[in-house]
Amino acid sequence: MNYLKLGSIGFLLLIIISSCVPSKKYNELLEREKTCSEELAKYKKMSLDYESLAKELEMKFDLANKDLIKMRKDTAMLGEKLRLLNREYKIVKRQAEELENSFNNLQNLSAKETATLQAELKVKNLTLQEKEDALLGLEEELKEKERLLSEREKRVNELEEMLRKKEDGIRLLKDRVAKALQGFEGQGLTVEQKNGRIYVSLEEKLLFRSGSTTVEAEGVNALIQLGQVLETEKELEIVVEGHTDSDKLTRATAPKNNWELSVLRSTSVVEIILANSGVDPTQLMAAGRGEFYPISDTEKAKNRRIEVIISPNLNELYEIISND
């Protein structure tokens, strides 16, 4: 909603000051503002989709692990039950054999005793048959549980492997980015990995003069180095965020406020990366945060920055979840 308000306010202010800005410059700024608004809306939705997908993946993974633990417990219980039934079966079978032997040895006994032995033998045989049937049923159930357990373990292992590859890829890319930009250490540039993303932070002093949207030569060099690392990575989403301090802009020409300044600066950074590397434009998003996401309460200079946020593409993981 803030982005839409920004676009509306920027458009009205551009109309008011159009008499003070050359027609060509005004049209360029208007077109640039429109493009930024469209891209922001598109990629903000994309970012929310990927965050939702990441949360859904974590939930799926937790549920799969819980199912796996339960199935392992059920399988262990079935195995113990099967062993007990086997022992009971062997005991009943031995008793039946002993009774049958006794019957054969006592064929010369009276008819009454013979009938009694036959009845006992019949009961034992029926019990033995019931035990055999139950044993077969348990064996089939155990086989099915083992099959389901194997499938669940395979799915959990597949998810774990996919997550590990994504994490390893992000870690290796972070090391490559840090190595490529190590010449700019101490000049307001930092590289860190958190929440499964890489954050490249460039302070204003490395990129821009105060209030300017034109990147200085040293900043251009840093962005060229970054773009050359990222151009070989086709499975990434790259968000370039502009940030300012809380000091208000009072000028009559663009940029007229911190929102506009942060957006135009991020757009300038995107243009330099695209002009000097093979990064796919569909991987990039230019966004402005204005003064509303400070990282320091005491040092305003640290809040005036550009953040390049590099995230893995989760389409492959999304397909695994969809087919689960």
Secondary structure by P-SEA (a helix, b strand, c coil): caaaaaaaaaaaaaaaacccccaaaaaaaaaaaaaaaaaaaaaaaaaaaaaaaaaaaaaaaaaaaaaaaaaaaaaaaaaaaaaaaaaaaaaaaaaaaaaaaaaaaaccccaaaaaaaaaaaaaaaaaaaaaaaaaaaaaaaaaaaaaaaaaaaaaaaaaaaaaaaaaaaaaaaaaaaaaaacccccccccccccccbbbbbbccccccccccccccaaaaaaaaaaaaaacccccbbbbbbbbbcccccccccccccaaaaaaaaaaaaaaaaaaccccccccbbbbbbcccccccccccccccbbbbbbbccaaaaaaaaaac
